[in-house]
Amino acid sequence: MTRFLEDIGFERYRNTAAKNFYWPPIREHRNRTLRTEQEHIWGITFVASKL
């Protein structure tokens, strides 16, 4: 399980999501990109929790 998370770079995704939550960027187009990225991160987290 841990190996799988390392393979998909889970630590980097998790850190990115936390940073975006606490310090959201100001630019609108960047926010739109990050929102989509967070949905992708949460999808990975959901799938990983089912393994």
C-alpha positions in Angstrom: 0.0 0.0 0.0 2.7 2.5 1.0 4.7 1.5 -2.1 1.7 2.2 -4.3 1.3 5.6 -2.8 5.0 6.3 -3.4 4.8 5.1 -7.0 2.0 7.6 -7.8 3.8 10.4 -5.9 1.1 10.6 -3.3 3.2 12.7 -0.9 3.6 15.4 -3.5 -0.1 15.4 -4.3 -1.1 15.6 -0.7 1.3 18.4 0.1 0.0 20.3 -3.0 -3.6 19.9 -1.9 -2.8 21.1 1.6 -0.9 24.2 0.3 -3.8 25.0 -2.1 -6.3 24.8 0.8 -4.4 27.1 3.2 -2.9 29.5 0.6 -5.1 29.5 -2.4 -3.7 31.4 -5.4 -5.3 34.7 -6.4 -5.4 34.3 -10.1 -8.7 32.9 -11.3 -7.4 30.7 -14.1 -4.9 29.2 -11.7 -7.7 28.6 -9.2 -9.7 26.8 -11.8 -6.7 24.6 -12.7 -6.0 23.8 -9.0 -9.6 23.0 -8.3 -9.5 20.4 -11.1 -6.2 19.1 -9.7 -7.7 18.8 -6.2 -10.6 16.8 -7.5 -8.1 14.5 -9.2 -6.1 14.2 -5.9 -9.2 13.3 -4.0 -10.0 10.7 -6.6 -6.6 9.2 -6.1 -7.1 9.2 -2.4 -10.5 7.5 -2.7 -9.1 4.8 -5.0 -6.1 4.3 -2.8 -8.3 3.9 0.3 -10.1 1.0 -1.4 -7.0 -1.0 -2.1 
